[in-house]
Amino acid sequence: MNSGVKLTTDEIQYIRLFEGVTGAVAKDVVVDEKSNRVIFVIKAGDIGLAIGKRGSNVRRVEEALRKEVEIVEYSETPEDFVKNTLAPARIKSVKVTEKKEGHKAAIVTVEPKDRGLAIGKNGKNVARARLLVNRHFGINDVVIT
């Protein structure tokens, strides 16, 4: 787990439940009460295990938590992690730039047909990307182009 991420007791309980149901290793969890969702960041390679056959594991976790569950696969590089946060949108490129005063931004070029998918309804997907890449890599903004 990223040393900068601190989990509450409730978040640790969410991870225990998720790992118990799915068998996948969760590195982080974000509880988004406003959108009634829980976002799990899982170990690279565990995505199939986390989802389960035809989504069965995700459904079981959603039923237990009574919240929508989203899963993002972790990556050691910020560029690949940004791609994972915006999946299944097809990403052409990700460029991390540093602006004045240490402000970092990820400039994401998306297939034109997938722009709406990357942004999500009411900006929900890009908001997830911004939250997670800031939390794990200190990148302040994600810009979809």
C-alpha positions, 0 to 999 in steps of 0.5 A: 500500500502507498505509505501516504494512504491512511485507512480508517477502521471502517475502511479496513473492515470494507477491505476485509469484507471485499477480500473475504468475498473475492479472494483479491488483494485490496490495496486501498478503498475510498467510500464515496457517500455522495455517490453511494459507491465504494471504490476498491484499488486492487493489486495488479493482476487480481481484476478477474478474481475481484470481478468473479464469474459474470460479475458474481463477486462484485454483486455479492460485495454490493449486496453486503455493503448496499452500495455500488462497487467500483474496482480499479487495478493498481499500477506502479506507474502513474500513467498506467494507473490513470488508464486503469482508473478510466477503464474501459475507455480506450486511452491513446496516451497519458502525459504527466506534466508539472506546472508552476508551484509543483502542481501536477496534471495528467493530460489524457488523450482518449479515443473520440468515441470514448470521451463520454465514457472516460468522463462518465455521467455527471463527471463521475469517472473523471472524478474517480480518476482525479481522486485516486491519482492524487491519493496515490501519486500526488497528481492534482488534476486529470484533463481529458482531451 
